[in-house]
Amino acid sequence: MDDLVWHYTNGPGLISIVSSHTLWATSAQFLNDAGEVALAVELLEGELRARAAEGGEAFYRDAAELIEQGGRDHSISPALFFVLSAARGADLLAMWRSYGGQGESYAIGLDPAASLAVLADTAETGEVAVRHRPWAPVRYTADEQAALVDAVFDDLPEEVTRVVGLARAGATREEVLADAAGLLDDIEQALLLIKHPGFTDERETRHSSVLYRSERDTPLPPGLVRYRSTAYGLAPYLTLTGGDGRAPVRTDAAPLPIRAVAVSPSPNGPAAEASLRDLLAEHGYRDVPVTRSRIPFRA
């Protein structure tokens, strides 16, 4: 089970996940790290200014000047970022404490190679393009973060010039996004995988989804983005379900790639495993193995 990623949740969360075949990917602005995306933007801007100061390509000087004119408000981006978090371990005390809740809790082992899709009212997304990023580990160290930032700037002037030329020549949004796939991959990785080192103990890995709108006020299709009340405000989220590897959005729920479930340190012994197996079987996950934590933690 070392190849799985582990989504930690409490009892009500587990019941909801297996009964509805859905997981929630929350807006990056409403995660527990207040610096999500903003830290990456800060590092990217710092690298841009450094390259502009070197007196090299005019592209970097012009871009740095535009940023200075635009100020520090990064909320104007037409892209929306959503994150489904998991951990690289099935029995992590830091995760049991932080995400399990009171009493018995669970870690759901997901197959990172299996695809997920947004569950929505309609598969037609109109002026909004949906991109899913596969599971990837969060980068906490300065060296790892610098590598992601450097990847963005590799051949950046040429890539941007090409994409702008396509758009001006009348290419469709789909054609522009397809041509810019490599550049988008690098930018998305930097924005979504850079996290403050204070969260290192979480050993996080994440599946990310990005909604691209042509303008900041482009309306979202009904039922694509949902909202829930949290301690941080009304958090937008996407409902993810099992995917087929082709369509990023679907209208019917499909089984999730659940390959194992672990139970937190629990006084309930074998009874905890038995009831969990029955719940999984009832919702189509009959052969999913169940394990119990080996940590002698008295919750």
C-alpha positions in Angstrom: 0.0 0.0 0.0 3.0 2.3 -0.2 2.0 3.5 -3.6 -1.3 4.9 -2.4 -2.2 8.5 -1.2 -4.1 8.8 2.0 -7.0 11.2 2.5 -7.7 11.7 6.2 -11.2 12.3 7.5 -13.6 11.8 10.4 -16.5 9.3 10.6 -19.2 11.5 9.0 -16.7 12.4 6.2 -16.0 8.7 5.5 -19.7 7.8 5.3 -20.4 10.7 3.0 -17.4 9.9 0.7 -18.2 6.2 0.2 -22.0 6.6 0.0 -21.9 9.4 -2.5 -18.7 8.3 -4.3 -17.4 11.9 -4.1 -14.6 13.9 -2.6 -14.3 17.7 -2.2 -11.5 19.8 -3.8 -11.5 23.1 -1.9 -10.6 26.5 -3.3 -6.9 27.1 -2.6 -7.9 30.4 -1.0 -9.7 28.5 1.8 -7.1 26.0 2.8 -5.3 25.9 6.2 -2.2 27.7 4.8 -3.1 31.3 4.5 -0.3 31.7 2.0 -1.5 29.2 -0.5 -0.6 30.4 -4.1 0.5 33.7 -2.7 3.9 32.3 -1.6 4.4 30.9 -5.1 3.4 34.2 -6.7 5.9 36.0 -4.4 8.7 33.6 -5.5 7.8 33.9 -9.2 7.8 37.7 -9.0 11.1 37.7 -7.2 12.7 35.6 -9.9 11.1 37.8 -12.6 12.5 41.0 -11.0 16.0 39.3 -10.6 16.0 38.5 -14.3 14.8 42.0 -15.2 17.6 43.5 -13.1 20.2 41.4 -14.9 19.6 43.5 -18.0 18.9 40.5 -20.2 15.8 40.1 -22.4 13.4 43.0 -22.6 10.6 40.6 -22.0 11.5 40.3 -18.3 11.9 44.1 -17.9 8.5 44.8 -19.5 6.8 42.1 -17.4 8.3 43.3 -14.2 7.1 46.9 -15.0 3.6 45.6 -15.6 3.6 43.9 -12.2 4.7 47.1 -10.5 1.9 49.0 -12.2 -0.7 46.4 -11.3 0.2 46.4 -7.6 0.0 43.3 -5.3 -3.6 42.3 -5.8 -3.5 38.7 -7.0 -7.3 38.1 -6.7 -7.8 39.5 -10.2 -6.7 36.2 -11.9 -9.4 34.6 -14.0 -8.2 31.2 -13.0 -9.6 29.3 -10.0 -7.6 26.7 -8.2 -9.0 23.8 -6.3 -7.1 21.2 -4.2 -7.9 17.7 -2.9 -5.3 16.9 -0.2 -3.9 13.6 0.9 -0.8 12.5 2.7 2.1 10.1 1.8 1.4 7.8 4.7 -1.4 5.8 6.1 -0.6 6.1 9.8 0.7 9.6 10.5 0.1 10.9 14.0 0.2 14.5 12.9 -2.6 13.8 10.5 -4.7 11.8 13.0 -4.5 14.8 15.3 -5.2 17.5 12.7 -7.8 16.0 10.4 -9.4 13.1 12.1 -11.6 15.0 14.5 -12.8 13.7 17.8 -13.0 9.9 18.4 -12.3 7.3 15.7 -11.2 8.6 12.3 -10.0 7.2 9.0 -7.4 7.4 6.2 -8.7 6.5 2.8 -6.1 5.0 0.5 -6.6 6.3 -3.1 -4.9 5.1 -6.3 -3.0 8.1 -7.6 -2.9 6.7 -11.1 -6.7 6.6 -11.4 -8.4 9.6 -12.8 -11.0 11.8 -11.2 -13.7 14.1 -12.7 -15.8 17.0 -11.5 -19.4 16.0 -10.8 -21.6 18.7 -12.1 -25.2 19.4 -13.3 -24.0 19.5 -16.9 -20.9 18.4 -18.8 -21.0 21.6 -20.9 -18.7 24.2 -19.3 -19.2 27.0 -21.8 -16.6 29.7 -21.5 -14.8 27.8 -18.7 -12.1 25.3 -19.4 -11.4 22.6 -16.7 -7.9 21.1 -16.3 -7.0 18.3 -13.8 -3.5 17.9 -12.4 -2.5 14.4 -11.3 -1.4 13.7 -7.7 2.0 15.3 -6.9 3.9 15.9 -3.6 4.0 19.4 -2.1 7.4 21.1 -2.1 8.5 22.5 1.3 12.2 23.1 0.9 13.8 26.2 -0.7 15.7 24.1 -3.2 12.6 22.2 -4.3 10.6 25.4 -4.7 13.4 27.1 -6.6 13.3 24.1 -9.1 9.6 24.7 -9.7 10.1 28.4 -10.2 13.1 27.9 -12.6 10.9 25.5 -14.7 8.4 28.3 -15.3 11.1 30.6 -16.7 12.7 28.1 -19.1 12.0 29.4 -22.6 9.2 31.6 -21.1 9.6 34.6 -23.6 9.4 32.3 -26.6 6.4 30.4 -25.2 4.4 33.5 -24.3 5.2 35.1 -27.7 3.9 32.0 -29.5 0.7 31.8 -27.4 -0.1 35.5 -27.9 0.5 35.1 -31.6 -2.0 32.2 -31.8 -4.6 34.2 -29.9 -4.2 37.2 -32.1 -4.4 35.0 -35.2 -7.9 33.9 -34.2 -7.2 30.5 -32.6 -9.9 29.1 -30.4 -9.6 29.0 -26.7 -9.1 25.2 -26.9 -6.3 25.6 -29.4 -4.5 28.2 -27.4 -4.8 26.1 -24.2 -3.6 23.0 -26.0 -0.5 24.8 -27.4 0.2 26.4 -24.0 -0.1 23.0 -22.2 3.6 22.8 -21.3 3.7 26.4 -20.0 0.5 25.9 -18.0 1.9 22.7 -16.5 4.9 24.6 -15.2 2.9 27.5 -13.9 0.3 25.3 -12.2 2.9 23.2 -10.6 4.6 26.2 -9.0 1.4 27.8 -7.9 -0.2 24.7 -6.5 2.8 22.7 -5.0 4.8 25.4 -3.2 3.9 25.5 0.5 5.3 27.0 3.7 7.9 24.7 5.3 5.9 24.9 8.6 3.5 22.3 7.2 6.2 19.7 6.4 4.9 17.2 8.9 1.7 16.8 6.9 3.7 15.1 4.1 1.1 16.4 1.7 0.4 15.3 -1.8 -2.4 16.8 -3.8 -4.7 16.4 -6.8 -5.4 19.8 -8.3 -8.1 21.2 -10.6 -8.0 24.5 -12.4 -10.9 26.4 -13.9 -9.8 28.8 -16.7 -12.1 31.7 -17.5 -11.6 34.2 -20.3 -12.3 37.1 -18.0 -12.5 37.6 -14.2 -16.3 38.0 -14.3 -17.0 35.1 -16.8 -19.9 33.3 -15.2 -19.4 29.8 -13.9 -21.7 27.1 -15.3 -24.5 26.2 -12.8 -23.6 23.4 -10.5 -19.9 23.3 -11.4 -18.7 25.1 -8.3 -20.4 24.6 -5.0 -20.1 26.3 -1.6 -19.9 25.3 2.0 -19.5 27.2 5.3 -16.1 27.0 6.9 -14.1 28.7 9.6 -12.5 30.7 6.8 -15.8 31.8 5.2 -17.9 30.5 2.4 -15.5 28.1 0.7 -16.0 27.3 -3.0 -15.3 23.6 -3.8 -15.5 21.1 -6.6 -17.2 17.7 -6.1 -14.9 15.0 -7.5 -15.9 11.5 -8.5 -14.4 8.6 -10.4 -13.3 9.5 -13.9 -12.8 7.8 -17.2 -9.5 9.5 -18.1 -11.2 11.4 -21.0 -13.8 13.9 -19.8 -12.9 16.3 -17.0 -16.5 16.8 -16.1 -19.3 14.2 -15.7 -23.0 14.3 -14.6 -23.2 10.9 -12.9 -21.2 9.7 -9.8 -18.8 6.8 -10.3 -16.9 4.7 -7.8 -13.8 6.3 -6.4 -10.4 4.6 -6.7 -10.4 3.5 -3.0 -7.9 0.7 -2.5 -7.6 0.6 1.3 -8.9 2.3 4.5 -7.0 2.7 7.7 -8.6 3.3 11.1 -7.0 5.7 13.6 -5.8 4.6 17.1 -9.0 3.2 18.5 -10.2 1.4 21.6 -12.8 -0.5 19.6 -10.4 -3.2 18.3 -11.7 -5.7 15.7 -15.2 -4.2 16.0 -13.9 -1.0 14.3 -12.7 -3.0 11.3 -15.8 -5.1 11.1 -18.3 -2.2 10.9 -16.0 -0.4 8.4 -15.9 -3.4 6.1 -19.7 -3.7 6.2 -20.1 0.0 5.3 -17.6 -0.4 2.4 -19.3 -3.5 1.1 -22.7 -1.8 1.2 -21.5 0.9 -1.2 -19.6 -1.3 -3.6 -16.1 -1.4 -2.0 -16.4 -5.0 -0.8 -12.8 -6.1 -1.4 -11.1 -3.0 0.0 -8.7 -4.0 2.8 -9.0 -2.4 6.2 -6.1 -1.9 8.7 -5.8 -0.3 12.1 -3.2 2.2 13.3 -0.2 0.8 15.1 0.5 4.0 17.0 -0.1 3.7 20.7 -1.8 7.1 20.9 -4.6 7.6 23.4 -6.8 10.1 21.5 
